[in-house]
């Protein structure tokens, strides 16, 4: 029997940050956890095509801060920020708390496993060939600079009478080590012949390398800001 673990859940609290970051007494904990789930479900349902792989929630005593990671920030922001204000008002009505929204843009959607899984699911719902869809997704992810990718589909593939699984992979996917950043995404494609599950694993490299590159990016941005200030003077 296979002992399968969600790669993200396996790493949370060790090398990955928690998606909900707040503290509450025992009596309130369950209600606040359900409230977080409501917020995430509401946003995902309202903005299905905005490419939102991750929603992080932080709480203070009188405020809820929602960090929206999205590949298409323009859809959520809207013209002159009208959509953001509308979403904020709707969330305040839903929860009865003061809300603050922070939108974080994802630069490369092909390096995000959930967005890749959602894209494959959309292609399958449009009756695209599952083999062609898998091959296209593998090529796009590897071109985006990933170290490896694995895709698994399960269901009545190609309208077959019996459900089966199809796997395809490129590069390396070391699932047993915690030092590698393995992004995982799961989505369900509801087709005319039944539901097809889509799983995607993407190897983004070592966490140490990401810290070095993020530190270097921060230094370069600071240097550019200093040079701009000096130029203005």
Residue pairs with C-beta under 8 A, 6 or more apart in sequence:
6 184
7 175
7 182
7 183
7 184
7 201
8 16
8 183
8 184
10 178
11 178
11 182
12 18
12 19
14 178
15 178
15 179
15 181
15 207
17 56
19 54
19 55
19 56
19 57
20 33
20 36
20 56
20 57
20 58
21 56
21 57
21 58
21 59
22 32
22 57
22 58
22 59
24 32
24 59
32 59
35 95
36 57
38 94
38 95
39 55
39 57
39 64
39 66
39 91
39 94
39 95
40 55
40 57
42 90
42 91
42 94
43 52
43 55
43 66
43 68
43 87
43 91
44 52
44 55
46 87
46 90
47 70
47 75
47 76
49 72
49 75
50 70
50 71
50 72
50 75
50 76
51 70
51 71
51 72
51 106
51 109
51 115
51 118
52 68
52 69
52 70
52 71
53 69
53 71
53 106
53 112
53 113
53 114
53 115
53 185
54 69
54 114
55 66
55 67
55 68
55 69
56 66
56 67
56 69
57 64
57 65
57 66
57 67
58 64
58 65
58 67
59 65
62 97
62 98
63 97
63 98
63 99
63 100
64 91
64 95
64 97
64 98
64 99
64 100
65 100
65 102
66 91
66 99
66 100
66 101
66 102
67 102
67 104
68 76
68 101
68 102
68 103
68 104
69 104
69 106
70 76
70 103
70 104
70 105
70 106
71 105
71 106
71 109
71 112
71 115
73 103
73 105
75 83
76 83
76 84
76 87
76 103
77 83
77 84
77 103
78 84
78 86
84 101
84 103
87 101
88 99
88 100
88 101
91 99
91 101
92 98
92 99
106 112
106 115
108 144
108 145
109 115
109 116
110 116
110 140
110 141
110 143
110 144
110 146
111 141
111 144
111 145
111 146
111 183
111 202
111 204
112 183
112 185
112 202
113 183
113 184
113 185
113 200
113 201
113 202
114 183
114 185
114 186
114 187
114 200
115 185
116 137
116 140
116 141
116 149
116 151
116 185
116 200
116 202
117 185
117 186
117 187
117 198
117 199
117 200
118 185
118 187
119 137
120 133
120 134
120 137
120 151
120 153
120 187
120 189
120 198
120 200
121 187
121 188
121 189
121 196
121 198
122 189
123 133
124 130
124 133
124 153
124 189
124 191
124 196
124 198
125 189
125 190
125 191
127 191
127 192
129 158
130 153
130 157
130 158
130 166
130 196
131 166
134 151
134 153
134 166
134 168
135 168
137 149
137 151
137 200
138 149
138 151
138 168
138 169
138 170
141 149
141 170
141 202
142 149
142 170
142 171
146 171
146 202
146 203
146 204
147 171
147 172
147 203
147 204
147 205
148 169
148 170
148 171
148 172
148 173
148 201
148 202
148 203
149 169
149 170
149 171
149 173
149 200
149 201
149 202
149 203
150 167
150 168
150 169
150 173
150 200
150 201
151 167
151 168
151 169
151 198
151 199
151 200
151 201
152 165
152 166
152 167
152 198
152 199
152 200
153 165
153 166
153 196
153 197
153 198
153 199
154 163
154 164
154 165
154 166
154 196
154 197
154 199
155 163
155 189
155 191
155 194
155 195
155 196
155 197
156 162
156 163
156 191
156 193
156 194
156 196
157 163
157 164
157 166
157 196
159 193
163 194
171 203
172 203
173 182
173 201
173 203
174 180
174 182
174 203
175 182
175 201
179 206
179 207
179 208
180 203
180 204
180 205
180 206
180 207
181 203
181 204
181 205
181 206
181 207
181 210
182 201
182 202
182 203
182 204
183 201
183 202
183 204
184 199
184 200
184 201
184 202
185 199
185 200
185 202
186 197
186 198
186 199
186 200
187 197
187 198
188 195
188 196
188 197
188 198
189 195
189 196
189 197
189 198
204 210
